[in-house]
């Protein structure tokens, strides 16, 4: 016998499913960081160094520590520590700001860009190996779901901010 079922309600995510998704995301993030560190060993860098190089590689102009920290939602201290921890400091050029001597702007040097190209080559090899074992449809669906989840979290944060 057919029941009167609200299809929309049945399509809503269950809290326990979201909890499982979040748990899988956390584990996957850790596993990806471990895999990245393993892949990057050949270059003598870690995933945190890679992220910092990527931040700078995306910039079209030299960028201040403050702007970089704000853009990627990390502290200025974190940016500064990462910069000082790089195995090859010559990868990053520090350029004094002509308008304010207190500000230092950063950009990748030629050596830094060359390193970034090596990182990207390693990324492509790793992603190609992984892609061989996964189907496109669920990968695209997962990316869409994660983008939707980020949008919902952003809305929830805006609502929380308005209430305080």
N, C-alpha and C positions, 0 to 999 in steps of 0.2 A: 504494500500500500504506500502511495506517495504521501510524504509529509510536506506541509507548507514550510519551506526553508527560505530564510533570508540569505540570498546568495552573497550579498555584500558583507554581512556579518561573518560568513564562513571564509571570506577572503582576507579578513583582518589577521594580522600576525598575532600569534599567541605569545604572551610574555616569556614563557619557557623556551620558545623557539628563538626569540631575540637573545635570551641569556646564552643559549647554546652557540648562536652566531658570534656573540661577543667573546665567548671563551675561545672559539676557533680562531677568531681574528687575533686575539692576544698570542695564542700559540703560534699561529702562522707568522706574525710579525717577528717573534723571537727566532723562529726557524729561518726566516728570510735574512735576518741580521747575521745569524750564524753562517748561513750559506754565503752571504756577501763577504763576510770576513775571510772565509776560506778561499773564495775566488780572488780576493784582493791581496792575499798574502804575497803573491808573485810580484806585486808592485810595492810591497812593504807598507801598505796602508790598511786602515780599518774602515768599517762602514761609516763611522762618524766623520772621518777625513773625507770620504767619498761625498757625503752629503754636503760638507762645507765647500768642496770643489764644485759641486753641482750648483750650489747657491751662487757662487761667483761666476760660473760659466753662463748662467742665465742672464746675468747683468750685461747690459750694452754699454754702460758707462761705469767708471769707478764709483763705489758705493761706500757710505760711512758705516762704521760698526753699528751705530744706532739704527740706521735705516735697515740694515741687513737683519738685525735682531727683531725689529718690529715686523718686518715683512714675513719672517718665518716663525714668529711667535716663540722666540727663545730669548734668553737674557743676553745683554751685552757681555756679561762675564763669560757666558758659555761661548760666544763667538770669539772673544779674546783668548780664552783657554784653548780652543780648537786651533786657532791660528798659531799659537805658540807651541802646540803639540805636533804640528805637521812635521813629518820626517825630513822634508826638504823645504825650509822656509823660503827659498828662492822661487817657489811656485807662486807666491803671492807678492805683488808689489804694493807697498804702502806709500801713498801719495798725499803730501800735506795739502790741506784745503787752502786755497789762496785767499778766501774770504774770512776764514776763522782758523787760526793756528792750532786751536785745541782739537780740531777735527782731522782725523786721518781717513782717507778714502782707500778702499781696497779694490784690486782687480787681479785677475790671473795674469801672470807673466807668460812669456812664450813657453818657458819650461812647464809652467802650470797648465797651459792649454795643451801641450804635448802629452802631459800626464793624463789630462782629462780625456783626450782621444783614446789613450790606452785603456782607461777605465771603461769608456763606452764600448770599445771592442770586446772587452771581457763581458760586459753586460749583454751584448748581442749574442755572444757564444752561449752564455748561461741561459738566456731567455729562449734561444733556439732549441737548446736541449730540453728545457722544460716544456716548451710548446709542442714538441713531438709527442708528449705523453698526455696532453690535454685536448679536449674538444673546444672549438671556438664558441659554440652557442652557450655553454654554461659559463665560460670565462666572461663573455660579454654580459650575460645576465648578472653575474656576480658584480662586475664593475658598475652596472646600472644600479643594482641594489645598494652598493656601498655609497654611491653618489647620492641616492635618495636618502639614505640614512644620515649622511652628513648634512644634507639640507634640513632634514627634520630636527637634527640636533641643534643646528643654527637657529631655527625658529624657536625651539624650546629655550635656548639661551637668551634670545631677545625678549621673550615673554617673562622669563625669570628676572632679567635686568630691569624691565619696566615695573615689576612688582616691588623692587627694592629701592 
